[in-house]
Amino acid sequence: MKKNFKKYKLKDLINFFFKKKIIVIDVGVHKGNFLKKNIGLKKIKKALMVDPVMQQSVKKMISKKFKFLNVALNNRGGGGG
């Protein structure tokens, strides 16, 4: 019950503050559930999805407005390892 309340509360806040379509960068997109369920695909103007592994559900979302960047991000500078 509490989980559904949080989901709808977030969606309501997004709809309240963003009357027009929004641009989203989802780092750690995994399966795209945040974009699909919490924001709603119709509310998104453009999205950049970032994750080191492309899941099948994310692959289906790729289009002119949904781009996927296949990288892992970390908090260390210097180009990796």
PyMOL Python script that loads the backbone (N, CA, C, O; Angstrom):
from pymol import cmd

cmd.read_pdbstr("""\
ATOM      1  N   MET A   1       0.831  -1.195   0.000  1.00  0.00           N
ATOM      2  CA  MET A   1       0.000   0.000   0.000  1.00  0.00           C
ATOM      3  C   MET A   1       0.871   1.252   0.000  1.00  0.00           C
ATOM      4  O   MET A   1       0.625   2.182  -0.768  1.00  0.00           O
ATOM      5  N   LYS A   2       1.878   1.276   0.852  1.00  0.00           N
ATOM      6  CA  LYS A   2       2.747   2.436   0.954  1.00  0.00           C
ATOM      7  C   LYS A   2       3.534   2.656  -0.340  1.00  0.00           C
ATOM      8  O   LYS A   2       3.764   3.798  -0.739  1.00  0.00           O
ATOM      9  N   LYS A   3       3.946   1.566  -0.994  1.00  0.00           N
ATOM     10  CA  LYS A   3       4.707   1.646  -2.240  1.00  0.00           C
ATOM     11  C   LYS A   3       3.879   2.359  -3.324  1.00  0.00           C
ATOM     12  O   LYS A   3       4.404   3.224  -4.024  1.00  0.00           O
ATOM     13  N   ASN A   4       2.604   2.009  -3.467  1.00  0.00           N
ATOM     14  CA  ASN A   4       1.734   2.650  -4.456  1.00  0.00           C
ATOM     15  C   ASN A   4       1.564   4.132  -4.166  1.00  0.00           C
ATOM     16  O   ASN A   4       1.523   4.946  -5.089  1.00  0.00           O
ATOM     17  N   PHE A   5       1.465   4.485  -2.894  1.00  0.00           N
ATOM     18  CA  PHE A   5       1.326   5.896  -2.518  1.00  0.00           C
ATOM     19  C   PHE A   5       2.527   6.692  -2.999  1.00  0.00           C
ATOM     20  O   PHE A   5       2.365   7.778  -3.555  1.00  0.00           O
ATOM     21  N   LYS A   6       3.742   6.162  -2.793  1.00  0.00           N
ATOM     22  CA  LYS A   6       4.952   6.855  -3.231  1.00  0.00           C
ATOM     23  C   LYS A   6       4.976   6.987  -4.743  1.00  0.00           C
ATOM     24  O   LYS A   6       5.361   8.034  -5.262  1.00  0.00           O
ATOM     25  N   LYS A   7       4.578   5.956  -5.454  1.00  0.00           N
ATOM     26  CA  LYS A   7       4.565   5.981  -6.912  1.00  0.00           C
ATOM     27  C   LYS A   7       3.638   7.094  -7.417  1.00  0.00           C
ATOM     28  O   LYS A   7       4.030   7.903  -8.258  1.00  0.00           O
ATOM     29  N   TYR A   8       2.435   7.125  -6.909  1.00  0.00           N
ATOM     30  CA  TYR A   8       1.486   8.140  -7.361  1.00  0.00           C
ATOM     31  C   TYR A   8       1.880   9.526  -6.903  1.00  0.00           C
ATOM     32  O   TYR A   8       1.615  10.496  -7.614  1.00  0.00           O
ATOM     33  N   LYS A   9       2.495   9.657  -5.757  1.00  0.00           N
ATOM     34  CA  LYS A   9       2.931  10.952  -5.265  1.00  0.00           C
ATOM     35  C   LYS A   9       3.997  11.529  -6.189  1.00  0.00           C
ATOM     36  O   LYS A   9       3.941  12.710  -6.529  1.00  0.00           O
ATOM     37  N   LEU A  10       4.961  10.721  -6.597  1.00  0.00           N
ATOM     38  CA  LEU A  10       6.005  11.175  -7.508  1.00  0.00           C
ATOM     39  C   LEU A  10       5.414  11.583  -8.853  1.00  0.00           C
ATOM     40  O   LEU A  10       5.762  12.636  -9.388  1.00  0.00           O
ATOM     41  N   LYS A  11       4.534  10.770  -9.395  1.00  0.00           N
ATOM     42  CA  LYS A  11       3.898  11.078 -10.680  1.00  0.00           C
ATOM     43  C   LYS A  11       3.096  12.379 -10.576  1.00  0.00           C
ATOM     44  O   LYS A  11       3.123  13.195 -11.497  1.00  0.00           O
ATOM     45  N   ASP A  12       2.391  12.575  -9.475  1.00  0.00           N
ATOM     46  CA  ASP A  12       1.617  13.810  -9.269  1.00  0.00           C
ATOM     47  C   ASP A  12       2.529  15.027  -9.200  1.00  0.00           C
ATOM     48  O   ASP A  12       2.208  16.072  -9.767  1.00  0.00           O
ATOM     49  N   LEU A  13       3.671  14.906  -8.508  1.00  0.00           N
ATOM     50  CA  LEU A  13       4.621  16.022  -8.427  1.00  0.00           C
ATOM     51  C   LEU A  13       5.186  16.372  -9.800  1.00  0.00           C
ATOM     52  O   LEU A  13       5.294  17.547 -10.151  1.00  0.00           O
ATOM     53  N   ILE A  14       5.543  15.363 -10.566  1.00  0.00           N
ATOM     54  CA  ILE A  14       6.058  15.602 -11.917  1.00  0.00           C
ATOM     55  C   ILE A  14       5.011  16.313 -12.755  1.00  0.00           C
ATOM     56  O   ILE A  14       5.325  17.285 -13.442  1.00  0.00           O
ATOM     57  N   ASN A  15       3.779  15.848 -12.709  1.00  0.00           N
ATOM     58  CA  ASN A  15       2.708  16.481 -13.493  1.00  0.00           C
ATOM     59  C   ASN A  15       2.411  17.896 -13.017  1.00  0.00           C
ATOM     60  O   ASN A  15       2.066  18.754 -13.829  1.00  0.00           O
ATOM     61  N   PHE A  16       2.535  18.160 -11.723  1.00  0.00           N
ATOM     62  CA  PHE A  16       2.273  19.489 -11.186  1.00  0.00           C
ATOM     63  C   PHE A  16       3.346  20.491 -11.610  1.00  0.00           C
ATOM     64  O   PHE A  16       3.023  21.600 -12.035  1.00  0.00           O
ATOM     65  N   PHE A  17       4.618  20.110 -11.497  1.00  0.00           N
ATOM     66  CA  PHE A  17       5.704  21.036 -11.777  1.00  0.00           C
ATOM     67  C   PHE A  17       6.061  21.137 -13.256  1.00  0.00           C
ATOM     68  O   PHE A  17       6.602  22.152 -13.695  1.00  0.00           O
ATOM     69  N   PHE A  18       5.767  20.107 -14.016  1.00  0.00           N
ATOM     70  CA  PHE A  18       6.123  20.107 -15.434  1.00  0.00           C
ATOM     71  C   PHE A  18       4.861  19.957 -16.269  1.00  0.00           C
ATOM     72  O   PHE A  18       4.422  18.843 -16.556  1.00  0.00           O
ATOM     73  N   LYS A  19       4.292  21.074 -16.652  1.00  0.00           N
ATOM     74  CA  LYS A  19       3.052  21.060 -17.436  1.00  0.00           C
ATOM     75  C   LYS A  19       3.318  20.608 -18.869  1.00  0.00           C
ATOM     76  O   LYS A  19       2.472  19.973 -19.499  1.00  0.00           O
ATOM     77  N   LYS A  20       4.500  20.944 -19.373  1.00  0.00           N
ATOM     78  CA  LYS A  20       4.869  20.542 -20.728  1.00  0.00           C
ATOM     79  C   LYS A  20       5.704  19.272 -20.644  1.00  0.00           C
ATOM     80  O   LYS A  20       6.053  18.813 -19.556  1.00  0.00           O
ATOM     81  N   LYS A  21       6.016  18.716 -21.801  1.00  0.00           N
ATOM     82  CA  LYS A  21       6.873  17.532 -21.849  1.00  0.00           C
ATOM     83  C   LYS A  21       8.267  17.892 -21.340  1.00  0.00           C
ATOM     84  O   LYS A  21       8.711  19.031 -21.484  1.00  0.00           O
ATOM     85  N   ILE A  22       8.952  16.919 -20.747  1.00  0.00           N
ATOM     86  CA  ILE A  22      10.246  17.168 -20.114  1.00  0.00           C
ATOM     87  C   ILE A  22      11.360  16.356 -20.779  1.00  0.00           C
ATOM     88  O   ILE A  22      11.109  15.357 -21.453  1.00  0.00           O
ATOM     89  N   ILE A  23      12.588  16.811 -20.570  1.00  0.00           N
ATOM     90  CA  ILE A  23      13.777  16.102 -21.016  1.00  0.00           C
ATOM     91  C   ILE A  23      14.376  15.405 -19.802  1.00  0.00           C
ATOM     92  O   ILE A  23      14.540  16.018 -18.747  1.00  0.00           O
ATOM     93  N   VAL A  24      14.707  14.107 -19.954  1.00  0.00           N
ATOM     94  CA  VAL A  24      15.153  13.294 -18.830  1.00  0.00           C
ATOM     95  C   VAL A  24      16.493  12.643 -19.146  1.00  0.00           C
ATOM     96  O   VAL A  24      16.710  12.167 -20.260  1.00  0.00           O
ATOM     97  N   ILE A  25      17.391  12.623 -18.164  1.00  0.00           N
ATOM     98  CA  ILE A  25      18.602  11.809 -18.232  1.00  0.00           C
ATOM     99  C   ILE A  25      18.481  10.791 -17.102  1.00  0.00           C
ATOM    100  O   ILE A  25      18.486  11.152 -15.925  1.00  0.00           O
ATOM    101  N   ASP A  26      18.373   9.529 -17.470  1.00  0.00           N
ATOM    102  CA  ASP A  26      18.226   8.450 -16.488  1.00  0.00           C
ATOM    103  C   ASP A  26      19.524   7.657 -16.446  1.00  0.00           C
ATOM    104  O   ASP A  26      19.774   6.820 -17.313  1.00  0.00           O
ATOM    105  N   VAL A  27      20.350   7.921 -15.436  1.00  0.00           N
ATOM    106  CA  VAL A  27      21.616   7.215 -15.258  1.00  0.00           C
ATOM    107  C   VAL A  27      21.346   5.991 -14.393  1.00  0.00           C
ATOM    108  O   VAL A  27      20.896   6.108 -13.253  1.00  0.00           O
ATOM    109  N   GLY A  28      21.624   4.823 -14.949  1.00  0.00           N
ATOM    110  CA  GLY A  28      21.285   3.572 -14.282  1.00  0.00           C
ATOM    111  C   GLY A  28      19.881   3.159 -14.658  1.00  0.00           C
ATOM    112  O   GLY A  28      19.091   2.770 -13.799  1.00  0.00           O
ATOM    113  N   VAL A  29      19.569   3.243 -15.935  1.00  0.00           N
ATOM    114  CA  VAL A  29      18.210   3.014 -16.428  1.00  0.00           C
ATOM    115  C   VAL A  29      17.718   1.582 -16.193  1.00  0.00           C
ATOM    116  O   VAL A  29      16.514   1.360 -16.064  1.00  0.00           O
ATOM    117  N   HIS A  30      18.619   0.628 -16.136  1.00  0.00           N
ATOM    118  CA  HIS A  30      18.324  -0.795 -15.930  1.00  0.00           C
ATOM    119  C   HIS A  30      17.255  -1.271 -16.915  1.00  0.00           C
ATOM    120  O   HIS A  30      17.578  -1.502 -18.080  1.00  0.00           O
ATOM    121  N   LYS A  31      16.008  -1.425 -16.500  1.00  0.00           N
ATOM    122  CA  LYS A  31      14.939  -1.900 -17.388  1.00  0.00           C
ATOM    123  C   LYS A  31      14.013  -0.786 -17.848  1.00  0.00           C
ATOM    124  O   LYS A  31      13.066  -1.040 -18.592  1.00  0.00           O
ATOM    125  N   GLY A  32      14.270   0.452 -17.415  1.00  0.00           N
ATOM    126  CA  GLY A  32      13.446   1.578 -17.839  1.00  0.00           C
ATOM    127  C   GLY A  32      12.178   1.779 -17.039  1.00  0.00           C
ATOM    128  O   GLY A  32      11.298   2.531 -17.456  1.00  0.00           O
ATOM    129  N   ASN A  33      12.068   1.117 -15.892  1.00  0.00           N
ATOM    130  CA  ASN A  33      10.832   1.213 -15.106  1.00  0.00           C
ATOM    131  C   ASN A  33      10.552   2.621 -14.607  1.00  0.00           C
ATOM    132  O   ASN A  33       9.393   3.036 -14.569  1.00  0.00           O
ATOM    133  N   PHE A  34      11.587   3.371 -14.220  1.00  0.00           N
ATOM    134  CA  PHE A  34      11.372   4.738 -13.744  1.00  0.00           C
ATOM    135  C   PHE A  34      10.740   5.583 -14.838  1.00  0.00           C
ATOM    136  O   PHE A  34       9.795   6.331 -14.589  1.00  0.00           O
ATOM    137  N   LEU A  35      11.268   5.461 -16.051  1.00  0.00           N
ATOM    138  CA  LEU A  35      10.732   6.248 -17.165  1.00  0.00           C
ATOM    139  C   LEU A  35       9.306   5.832 -17.506  1.00  0.00           C
ATOM    140  O   LEU A  35       8.445   6.680 -17.739  1.00  0.00           O
ATOM    141  N   LYS A  36       9.062   4.542 -17.535  1.00  0.00           N
ATOM    142  CA  LYS A  36       7.743   4.041 -17.940  1.00  0.00           C
ATOM    143  C   LYS A  36       6.679   4.263 -16.879  1.00  0.00           C
ATOM    144  O   LYS A  36       5.584   4.736 -17.183  1.00  0.00           O
ATOM    145  N   LYS A  37       6.991   3.924 -15.643  1.00  0.00           N
ATOM    146  CA  LYS A  37       5.963   3.922 -14.592  1.00  0.00           C
ATOM    147  C   LYS A  37       5.872   5.218 -13.813  1.00  0.00           C
ATOM    148  O   LYS A  37       4.772   5.689 -13.526  1.00  0.00           O
ATOM    149  N   ASN A  38       7.015   5.807 -13.462  1.00  0.00           N
ATOM    150  CA  ASN A  38       6.979   6.986 -12.587  1.00  0.00           C
ATOM    151  C   ASN A  38       6.790   8.287 -13.346  1.00  0.00           C
ATOM    152  O   ASN A  38       6.163   9.214 -12.833  1.00  0.00           O
ATOM    153  N   ILE A  39       7.317   8.371 -14.549  1.00  0.00           N
ATOM    154  CA  ILE A  39       7.137   9.595 -15.326  1.00  0.00           C
ATOM    155  C   ILE A  39       6.041   9.406 -16.364  1.00  0.00           C
ATOM    156  O   ILE A  39       5.161  10.254 -16.516  1.00  0.00           O
ATOM    157  N   GLY A  40       6.101   8.315 -17.059  1.00  0.00           N
ATOM    158  CA  GLY A  40       5.148   8.062 -18.142  1.00  0.00           C
ATOM    159  C   GLY A  40       5.772   8.502 -19.455  1.00  0.00           C
ATOM    160  O   GLY A  40       6.200   9.649 -19.585  1.00  0.00           O
ATOM    161  N   LEU A  41       5.828   7.619 -20.415  1.00  0.00           N
ATOM    162  CA  LEU A  41       6.537   7.888 -21.665  1.00  0.00           C
ATOM    163  C   LEU A  41       5.948   9.067 -22.436  1.00  0.00           C
ATOM    164  O   LEU A  41       6.683   9.766 -23.133  1.00  0.00           O
ATOM    165  N   LYS A  42       4.657   9.301 -22.329  1.00  0.00           N
ATOM    166  CA  LYS A  42       4.019  10.405 -23.057  1.00  0.00           C
ATOM    167  C   LYS A  42       4.437  11.764 -22.503  1.00  0.00           C
ATOM    168  O   LYS A  42       4.368  12.765 -23.216  1.00  0.00           O
ATOM    169  N   LYS A  43       4.863  11.813 -21.258  1.00  0.00           N
ATOM    170  CA  LYS A  43       5.263  13.065 -20.608  1.00  0.00           C
ATOM    171  C   LYS A  43       6.689  13.474 -20.992  1.00  0.00           C
ATOM    172  O   LYS A  43       7.093  14.608 -20.735  1.00  0.00           O
ATOM    173  N   ILE A  44       7.455  12.562 -21.606  1.00  0.00           N
ATOM    174  CA  ILE A  44       8.861  12.802 -21.908  1.00  0.00           C
ATOM    175  C   ILE A  44       9.039  13.299 -23.340  1.00  0.00           C
ATOM    176  O   ILE A  44       8.592  12.664 -24.296  1.00  0.00           O
ATOM    177  N   LYS A  45       9.700  14.446 -23.466  1.00  0.00           N
ATOM    178  CA  LYS A  45      10.016  14.994 -24.787  1.00  0.00           C
ATOM    179  C   LYS A  45      11.218  14.263 -25.387  1.00  0.00           C
ATOM    180  O   LYS A  45      11.183  13.832 -26.539  1.00  0.00           O
ATOM    181  N   LYS A  46      12.277  14.131 -24.593  1.00  0.00           N
ATOM    182  CA  LYS A  46      13.482  13.407 -24.983  1.00  0.00           C
ATOM    183  C   LYS A  46      14.061  12.752 -23.741  1.00  0.00           C
ATOM    184  O   LYS A  46      13.875  13.231 -22.623  1.00  0.00           O
ATOM    185  N   ALA A  47      14.780  11.627 -23.959  1.00  0.00           N
ATOM    186  CA  ALA A  47      15.415  10.951 -22.833  1.00  0.00           C
ATOM    187  C   ALA A  47      16.756  10.378 -23.262  1.00  0.00           C
ATOM    188  O   ALA A  47      16.900   9.831 -24.355  1.00  0.00           O
ATOM    189  N   LEU A  48      17.734  10.518 -22.374  1.00  0.00           N
ATOM    190  CA  LEU A  48      19.016   9.853 -22.524  1.00  0.00           C
ATOM    191  C   LEU A  48      19.079   8.800 -21.432  1.00  0.00           C
ATOM    192  O   LEU A  48      19.040   9.118 -20.243  1.00  0.00           O
ATOM    193  N   MET A  49      19.176   7.533 -21.848  1.00  0.00           N
ATOM    194  CA  MET A  49      19.217   6.419 -20.919  1.00  0.00           C
ATOM    195  C   MET A  49      20.662   5.927 -20.844  1.00  0.00           C
ATOM    196  O   MET A  49      21.264   5.630 -21.876  1.00  0.00           O
ATOM    197  N   VAL A  50      21.224   5.838 -19.638  1.00  0.00           N
ATOM    198  CA  VAL A  50      22.627   5.463 -19.455  1.00  0.00           C
ATOM    199  C   VAL A  50      22.699   4.214 -18.582  1.00  0.00           C
ATOM    200  O   VAL A  50      22.123   4.171 -17.495  1.00  0.00           O
ATOM    201  N   ASP A  51      23.413   3.194 -19.071  1.00  0.00           N
ATOM    202  CA  ASP A  51      23.615   1.973 -18.300  1.00  0.00           C
ATOM    203  C   ASP A  51      24.687   1.145 -19.000  1.00  0.00           C
ATOM    204  O   ASP A  51      24.780   1.183 -20.227  1.00  0.00           O
ATOM    205  N   PRO A  52      25.502   0.395 -18.251  1.00  0.00           N
ATOM    206  CA  PRO A  52      26.527  -0.430 -18.896  1.00  0.00           C
ATOM    207  C   PRO A  52      25.952  -1.652 -19.612  1.00  0.00           C
ATOM    208  O   PRO A  52      26.617  -2.227 -20.473  1.00  0.00           O
ATOM    209  N   VAL A  53      24.737  -2.052 -19.272  1.00  0.00           N
ATOM    210  CA  VAL A  53      24.107  -3.226 -19.888  1.00  0.00           C
ATOM    211  C   VAL A  53      22.768  -2.810 -20.477  1.00  0.00           C
ATOM    212  O   VAL A  53      21.939  -2.214 -19.790  1.00  0.00           O
ATOM    213  N   MET A  54      22.558  -3.129 -21.763  1.00  0.00           N
ATOM    214  CA  MET A  54      21.287  -2.797 -22.392  1.00  0.00           C
ATOM    215  C   MET A  54      20.312  -3.963 -22.213  1.00  0.00           C
ATOM    216  O   MET A  54      20.509  -5.044 -22.768  1.00  0.00           O
ATOM    217  N   GLN A  55      19.276  -3.730 -21.443  1.00  0.00           N
ATOM    218  CA  GLN A  55      18.230  -4.729 -21.242  1.00  0.00           C
ATOM    219  C   GLN A  55      17.308  -4.741 -22.459  1.00  0.00           C
ATOM    220  O   GLN A  55      17.209  -3.743 -23.173  1.00  0.00           O
ATOM    221  N   GLN A  56      16.640  -5.856 -22.696  1.00  0.00           N
ATOM    222  CA  GLN A  56      15.732  -5.991 -23.846  1.00  0.00           C
ATOM    223  C   GLN A  56      14.611  -4.945 -23.791  1.00  0.00           C
ATOM    224  O   GLN A  56      14.225  -4.395 -24.823  1.00  0.00           O
ATOM    225  N   SER A  57      14.094  -4.671 -22.599  1.00  0.00           N
ATOM    226  CA  SER A  57      13.007  -3.688 -22.469  1.00  0.00           C
ATOM    227  C   SER A  57      13.474  -2.285 -22.849  1.00  0.00           C
ATOM    228  O   SER A  57      12.694  -1.505 -23.396  1.00  0.00           O
ATOM    229  N   VAL A  58      14.728  -1.955 -22.568  1.00  0.00           N
ATOM    230  CA  VAL A  58      15.285  -0.648 -22.942  1.00  0.00           C
ATOM    231  C   VAL A  58      15.527  -0.600 -24.448  1.00  0.00           C
ATOM    232  O   VAL A  58      15.294   0.426 -25.088  1.00  0.00           O
ATOM    233  N   LYS A  59      15.989  -1.697 -25.002  1.00  0.00           N
ATOM    234  CA  LYS A  59      16.236  -1.774 -26.444  1.00  0.00           C
ATOM    235  C   LYS A  59      14.972  -1.427 -27.230  1.00  0.00           C
ATOM    236  O   LYS A  59      15.043  -0.768 -28.267  1.00  0.00           O
ATOM    237  N   LYS A  60      13.825  -1.870 -26.739  1.00  0.00           N
ATOM    238  CA  LYS A  60      12.537  -1.605 -27.397  1.00  0.00           C
ATOM    239  C   LYS A  60      12.148  -0.126 -27.314  1.00  0.00           C
ATOM    240  O   LYS A  60      11.357   0.350 -28.128  1.00  0.00           O
ATOM    241  N   MET A  61      12.696   0.603 -26.337  1.00  0.00           N
ATOM    242  CA  MET A  61      12.340   2.017 -26.145  1.00  0.00           C
ATOM    243  C   MET A  61      13.152   2.961 -27.031  1.00  0.00           C
ATOM    244  O   MET A  61      12.758   4.111 -27.227  1.00  0.00           O
ATOM    245  N   ILE A  62      14.275   2.493 -27.566  1.00  0.00           N
ATOM    246  CA  ILE A  62      15.165   3.363 -28.332  1.00  0.00           C
ATOM    247  C   ILE A  62      14.457   3.860 -29.590  1.00  0.00           C
ATOM    248  O   ILE A  62      13.865   3.083 -30.339  1.00  0.00           O
ATOM    249  N   SER A  63      14.533   5.166 -29.802  1.00  0.00           N
ATOM    250  CA  SER A  63      13.887   5.814 -30.948  1.00  0.00           C
ATOM    251  C   SER A  63      14.554   7.165 -31.171  1.00  0.00           C
ATOM    252  O   SER A  63      15.626   7.432 -30.628  1.00  0.00           O
ATOM    253  N   LYS A  64      13.919   8.011 -31.968  1.00  0.00           N
ATOM    254  CA  LYS A  64      14.465   9.361 -32.181  1.00  0.00           C
ATOM    255  C   LYS A  64      14.487  10.159 -30.889  1.00  0.00           C
ATOM    256  O   LYS A  64      15.376  10.985 -30.688  1.00  0.00           O
ATOM    257  N   LYS A  65      13.522   9.924 -30.013  1.00  0.00           N
ATOM    258  CA  LYS A  65      13.480  10.717 -28.780  1.00  0.00           C
ATOM    259  C   LYS A  65      14.081   9.996 -27.573  1.00  0.00           C
ATOM    260  O   LYS A  65      14.328  10.635 -26.550  1.00  0.00           O
ATOM    261  N   PHE A  66      14.321   8.691 -27.660  1.00  0.00           N
ATOM    262  CA  PHE A  66      14.926   7.936 -26.574  1.00  0.00           C
ATOM    263  C   PHE A  66      16.261   7.354 -27.041  1.00  0.00           C
ATOM    264  O   PHE A  66      16.297   6.435 -27.859  1.00  0.00           O
ATOM    265  N   LYS A  67      17.349   7.898 -26.513  1.00  0.00           N
ATOM    266  CA  LYS A  67      18.696   7.450 -26.881  1.00  0.00           C
ATOM    267  C   LYS A  67      19.301   6.664 -25.734  1.00  0.00           C
ATOM    268  O   LYS A  67      18.977   6.905 -24.571  1.00  0.00           O
ATOM    269  N   PHE A  68      20.188   5.714 -26.061  1.00  0.00           N
ATOM    270  CA  PHE A  68      20.836   4.879 -25.061  1.00  0.00           C
ATOM    271  C   PHE A  68      22.338   5.055 -25.160  1.00  0.00           C
ATOM    272  O   PHE A  68      22.906   5.001 -26.251  1.00  0.00           O
ATOM    273  N   LEU A  69      22.980   5.267 -24.023  1.00  0.00           N
ATOM    274  CA  LEU A  69      24.429   5.397 -23.935  1.00  0.00           C
ATOM    275  C   LEU A  69      24.947   4.225 -23.110  1.00  0.00           C
ATOM    276  O   LEU A  69      24.652   4.115 -21.920  1.00  0.00           O
ATOM    277  N   ASN A  70      25.720   3.349 -23.749  1.00  0.00           N
ATOM    278  CA  ASN A  70      26.193   2.117 -23.140  1.00  0.00           C
ATOM    279  C   ASN A  70      27.508   2.336 -22.411  1.00  0.00           C
ATOM    280  O   ASN A  70      28.566   1.968 -22.921  1.00  0.00           O
ATOM    281  N   VAL A  71      27.456   2.929 -21.225  1.00  0.00           N
ATOM    282  CA  VAL A  71      28.656   3.202 -20.415  1.00  0.00           C
ATOM    283  C   VAL A  71      28.310   3.023 -18.936  1.00  0.00           C
ATOM    284  O   VAL A  71      27.149   3.060 -18.527  1.00  0.00           O
ATOM    285  N   ALA A  72      29.370   2.829 -18.161  1.00  0.00           N
ATOM    286  CA  ALA A  72      29.233   2.831 -16.700  1.00  0.00           C
ATOM    287  C   ALA A  72      29.821   4.139 -16.186  1.00  0.00           C
ATOM    288  O   ALA A  72      30.874   4.568 -16.658  1.00  0.00           O
ATOM    289  N   LEU A  73      29.173   4.762 -15.250  1.00  0.00           N
ATOM    290  CA  LEU A  73      29.636   6.010 -14.660  1.00  0.00           C
ATOM    291  C   LEU A  73      30.116   5.747 -13.246  1.00  0.00           C
ATOM    292  O   LEU A  73      29.567   4.905 -12.535  1.00  0.00           O
ATOM    293  N   ASN A  74      31.164   6.491 -12.840  1.00  0.00           N
ATOM    294  CA  ASN A  74      31.626   6.390 -11.462  1.00  0.00           C
ATOM    295  C   ASN A  74      32.060   7.760 -10.982  1.00  0.00           C
ATOM    296  O   ASN A  74      32.010   8.734 -11.734  1.00  0.00           O
ATOM    297  N   ASN A  75      32.486   7.837  -9.735  1.00  0.00           N
ATOM    298  CA  ASN A  75      32.855   9.137  -9.163  1.00  0.00           C
ATOM    299  C   ASN A  75      34.363   9.377  -9.198  1.00  0.00           C
ATOM    300  O   ASN A  75      34.838  10.324  -8.572  1.00  0.00           O
ATOM    301  N   ARG A  76      35.124   8.556  -9.905  1.00  0.00           N
ATOM    302  CA  ARG A  76      36.560   8.733 -10.023  1.00  0.00           C
ATOM    303  C   ARG A  76      36.912   9.430 -11.337  1.00  0.00           C
ATOM    304  O   ARG A  76      36.345   9.099 -12.377  1.00  0.00           O
ATOM    305  N   GLY A  77      37.813  10.362 -11.306  1.00  0.00           N
ATOM    306  CA  GLY A  77      38.262  11.025 -12.523  1.00  0.00           C
ATOM    307  C   GLY A  77      39.367  10.220 -13.196  1.00  0.00           C
ATOM    308  O   GLY A  77      39.787   9.185 -12.678  1.00  0.00           O
ATOM    309  N   GLY A  78      39.829  10.683 -14.328  1.00  0.00           N
ATOM    310  CA  GLY A  78      40.972  10.060 -14.976  1.00  0.00           C
ATOM    311  C   GLY A  78      40.656   9.013 -16.004  1.00  0.00           C
ATOM    312  O   GLY A  78      41.567   8.333 -16.476  1.00  0.00           O
ATOM    313  N   GLY A  79      39.404   8.852 -16.375  1.00  0.00           N
ATOM    314  CA  GLY A  79      39.088   7.950 -17.470  1.00  0.00           C
ATOM    315  C   GLY A  79      39.002   6.480 -17.118  1.00  0.00           C
ATOM    316  O   GLY A  79      39.171   5.639 -18.002  1.00  0.00           O
ATOM    317  N   GLY A  80      38.750   6.138 -15.887  1.00  0.00           N
ATOM    318  CA  GLY A  80      38.479   4.741 -15.564  1.00  0.00           C
ATOM    319  C   GLY A  80      39.458   4.134 -14.594  1.00  0.00           C
ATOM    320  O   GLY A  80      40.294   4.817 -14.002  1.00  0.00           O
ATOM    321  N   GLY A  81      39.329   2.816 -14.445  1.00  0.00           N
ATOM    322  CA  GLY A  81      40.031   1.904 -13.607  1.00  0.00           C
ATOM    323  C   GLY A  81      41.085   2.357 -12.761  1.00  0.00           C
ATOM    324  O   GLY A  81      41.685   1.559 -12.040  1.00  0.00           O
TER     325      GLY A  81
END
""", "prot")
cmd.dss("prot")
cmd.show_as("cartoon", "prot")
cmd.util.cbc("prot")
cmd.orient("prot")
